[in-house]
């Protein structure tokens, strides 16, 4: 009996985002205008100005976050938070395809990965 190899099922949903460089600049708002973000010189400034109420408790938030980022940082767009740094590794599909080819090469004798 052959041992089988398994991979966690990938989520292939695509997310809008940007890979930032020192030349990348933007000044953007979320649709509801609660989040304003400016990126310049690899510095992302996020300002949140939001009021909400839940069970009679009124909350008012004003915050400003400054993040200095290395070049080639990937930012993913979220409708409510604006651009965020993803909390899990992300790939472009072309990079994932290359990784799959590499794995198939490593296990080239395994007929489970490379059926004959």
C-alpha positions as a printed NumPy array, in Angstrom:
array([[  0.   ,   0.   ,   0.   ],
       [  1.416,   3.397,  -1.014],
       [  1.478,   6.31 ,   1.341],
       [ -0.47 ,   9.269,  -0.038],
       [  0.509,  12.926,   0.141],
       [ -2.079,  15.557,   1.051],
       [ -2.092,  19.351,   0.888],
       [ -4.442,  21.695,   2.714],
       [ -7.076,  22.818,   0.252],
       [ -6.129,  26.285,  -0.942],
       [ -8.543,  29.168,  -1.024],
       [ -8.31 ,  30.489,  -4.57 ],
       [-10.477,  33.562,  -3.964],
       [ -8.754,  36.609,  -5.417],
       [ -8.347,  39.785,  -3.369],
       [ -7.727,  43.258,  -4.714],
       [ -4.477,  44.713,  -3.442],
       [ -1.129,  46.292,  -4.216],
       [  2.539,  45.471,  -3.85 ],
       [  4.044,  48.752,  -2.714],
       [  7.336,  50.242,  -3.785],
       [  9.04 ,  53.488,  -2.819],
       [  7.285,  55.099,  -5.818],
       [  3.777,  53.982,  -4.769],
       [  1.512,  56.817,  -3.623],
       [ -2.191,  56.968,  -2.9  ],
       [ -4.777,  58.985,  -0.983],
       [ -7.937,  56.924,  -0.576],
       [-11.109,  56.568,   1.471],
       [-13.38 ,  53.633,   2.121],
       [-16.789,  54.032,   0.468],
       [-18.399,  55.147,   3.763],
       [-15.578,  57.705,   4.323],
       [-14.849,  56.337,   7.829],
       [-11.29 ,  55.335,   6.906],
       [ -8.819,  57.639,   5.142],
       [ -5.417,  56.34 ,   4.056],
       [ -2.397,  58.03 ,   2.563],
       [  0.703,  56.185,   1.383],
       [  3.892,  57.996,   0.443],
       [  7.584,  57.127,   0.854],
       [  6.631,  53.647,   2.179],
       [  4.698,  55.197,   5.081],
       [  1.   ,  54.301,   5.378],
       [ -1.098,  56.649,   7.51 ],
       [ -4.548,  55.348,   8.404],
       [ -7.104,  57.642,  10.054],
       [-10.36 ,  56.211,  11.394],
       [-13.263,  58.499,  12.233],
       [-16.305,  56.472,  13.204],
       [-19.372,  56.69 ,  15.408],
       [-21.51 ,  53.696,  16.31 ],
       [-24.167,  52.68 ,  18.789],
       [-24.925,  49.244,  20.225],
       [-27.531,  48.556,  22.919],
       [-27.624,  52.185,  23.974],
       [-23.839,  52.558,  24.158],
       [-22.547,  55.254,  21.827],
       [-18.939,  54.861,  20.731],
       [-16.842,  57.489,  18.991],
       [-13.495,  56.49 ,  17.573],
       [-10.842,  58.716,  16.142],
       [ -7.491,  57.084,  15.638],
       [ -4.392,  57.576,  13.559],
       [ -1.968,  54.76 ,  12.788],
       [  1.357,  55.301,  11.056],
       [  3.107,  52.265,   9.581],
       [  6.582,  52.327,   8.013],
       [  6.763,  49.468,   5.559],
       [  9.531,  47.72 ,   3.683],
       [  9.435,  47.847,  -0.083],
       [  7.38 ,  45.061,  -1.723],
       [  4.931,  44.828,   1.175],
       [  1.598,  43.462,  -0.042],
       [ -1.513,  45.375,   0.985],
       [ -4.979,  43.845,   0.591],
       [ -8.097,  46.01 ,   0.229],
       [-10.89 ,  45.565,   2.775],
       [-14.134,  47.519,   2.231],
       [-14.393,  48.494,   5.896],
       [-10.752,  48.863,   6.971],
       [ -9.102,  50.109,   3.779],
       [ -5.718,  48.645,   2.899],
       [ -4.461,  46.093,   5.408],
       [ -1.356,  43.96 ,   5.721],
       [ -2.646,  40.39 ,   5.356],
       [ -2.294,  38.217,   8.449],
       [ -1.587,  35.111,   6.362],
       [  0.822,  34.541,   3.466],
       [ -0.635,  35.495,   0.088],
       [  0.445,  34.55 ,  -3.422],
       [ -0.156,  35.733,  -6.907],
       [ -1.445,  32.769,  -8.909],
       [  1.691,  32.742, -11.074],
       [  3.824,  32.27 ,  -7.932],
       [  1.592,  29.465,  -6.709],
       [  1.882,  27.721, -10.085],
       [  5.684,  27.89 ,  -9.832],
       [  5.602,  26.403,  -6.333],
       [  3.391,  23.555,  -7.571],
       [  5.851,  22.809, -10.408],
       [  8.695,  22.749,  -7.868],
       [  6.829,  20.352,  -5.568],
       [  5.966,  18.081,  -8.499],
       [  9.671,  18.019,  -9.406],
       [ 10.698,  17.067,  -5.863],
       [  8.213,  14.182,  -5.852],
       [  8.604,  13.251,  -9.535],
       [  8.603,   9.498,  -8.727],
       [  5.393,   9.705,  -6.696],
       [  2.439,   8.619,  -8.841],
       [ -0.05 ,  10.235,  -6.45 ],
       [  1.334,  13.701,  -7.336],
       [  2.448,  12.859, -10.87 ],
       [  0.026,  10.26 , -12.285],
       [  1.389,   8.229, -15.185]])
